Amino acid sequence: MCLGVPGKVIAVDGLMATVDFWGVRKQIRLEVVDETVQPGDYILNHVGYAIRRIPPGEIDATLALYEELLRHAEQDDLMAADVRGEIAGAGDDQQ
């Protein structure tokens, strides 16, 4: 199972963005997203690519859903494990 994970764009340099995922910063590629992304925007990340810019009106509900998932999920919950893995970015560049 693979999920996209929301994150806040901190900086943009060409087709790369520094994105914060609950305190973990990762470099994310922007080639796939179909809208302009700027610092302060939120994106949905999937395997290192921004796949969607989250509209401002959806950010609070999206973040609340993920925070609830991470807070209350059992350790063997596959969806929560996928989200945690994406945030941790095992083997990815982190700053």
C-alpha positions as CSV (number, residue, x, y, z in Angstrom):
1,M,0.0,0.0,0.0
2,C,1.3,3.5,-0.8
3,L,0.0,6.7,0.4
4,G,0.8,10.3,-0.3
5,V,1.9,12.3,2.7
6,P,1.2,16.0,3.2
7,G,4.0,18.4,3.8
8,K,4.7,22.1,4.0
9,V,7.0,23.7,1.3
10,I,9.8,25.6,2.9
11,A,11.8,26.5,-0.2
12,V,11.7,26.0,-3.9
13,D,14.7,25.8,-6.2
14,G,13.7,25.1,-9.8
15,L,12.1,21.7,-9.8
16,M,13.1,20.8,-6.3
17,A,11.5,21.8,-3.0
18,T,12.5,21.5,0.6
19,V,9.4,20.2,2.3
20,D,8.7,19.8,6.1
21,F,6.9,16.6,7.2
22,W,6.2,16.9,10.9
23,G,9.7,18.2,11.6
24,V,11.5,16.0,9.0
25,R,12.8,18.0,6.0
26,K,13.2,16.3,2.7
27,Q,14.0,17.3,-0.9
28,I,11.0,16.7,-3.1
29,R,10.8,16.8,-6.9
30,L,8.1,19.0,-8.5
31,E,8.0,17.7,-12.1
32,V,4.7,15.8,-11.6
33,V,2.6,18.4,-9.8
34,D,0.4,20.3,-12.2
35,E,0.3,23.7,-10.3
36,T,2.9,26.2,-9.3
37,V,4.3,25.5,-5.9
38,Q,5.6,28.2,-3.6
39,P,7.0,28.4,-0.1
40,G,4.1,28.1,2.4
41,D,2.1,25.8,0.1
42,Y,1.3,22.3,1.2
43,I,1.9,19.4,-1.2
44,L,1.0,15.7,-1.2
45,N,4.3,13.7,-1.5
46,H,4.5,10.2,-3.0
47,V,8.0,8.5,-3.1
48,G,9.8,11.8,-3.4
49,Y,7.5,13.6,-5.9
50,A,4.9,16.2,-5.2
51,I,1.8,14.7,-6.8
52,R,-0.6,17.4,-5.9
53,R,-0.7,20.9,-4.4
54,I,-3.2,20.8,-1.5
55,P,-5.7,23.7,-1.8
56,P,-5.6,26.1,1.1
57,G,-9.2,25.2,2.1
58,E,-8.3,21.5,2.5
59,I,-5.0,21.8,4.5
60,D,-6.5,21.8,8.0
61,A,-8.7,18.8,7.4
62,T,-5.9,16.9,5.6
63,L,-3.4,17.4,8.4
64,A,-5.9,16.5,11.1
65,L,-6.7,13.3,9.3
66,Y,-3.0,12.3,9.1
67,E,-2.3,13.4,12.7
68,E,-5.2,11.3,13.9
69,L,-4.0,8.3,11.9
70,L,-0.5,8.6,13.3
71,R,-1.7,9.2,16.9
72,H,-4.1,6.3,17.3
73,A,-3.0,3.6,14.8
74,E,-1.7,0.3,16.1
75,Q,1.9,-0.5,15.5
76,D,1.0,-3.2,12.9
77,D,-1.4,-0.9,11.1
78,L,-0.2,-0.9,7.4
79,M,-1.6,2.5,6.5
80,A,0.1,4.2,9.5
81,A,3.3,2.3,8.9
82,D,3.4,3.5,5.3
83,V,2.9,7.1,6.4
84,R,5.5,6.8,9.1
85,G,7.9,5.3,6.5
86,E,7.3,8.1,4.1
87,I,7.9,10.7,6.8
88,A,11.1,9.0,8.0
89,G,12.3,8.7,4.4
90,A,14.6,5.7,5.1
91,G,17.6,6.3,2.8
92,D,16.3,9.6,1.5
93,D,18.2,12.9,1.9
94,Q,17.1,14.7,5.0
95,Q,18.1,18.1,6.3
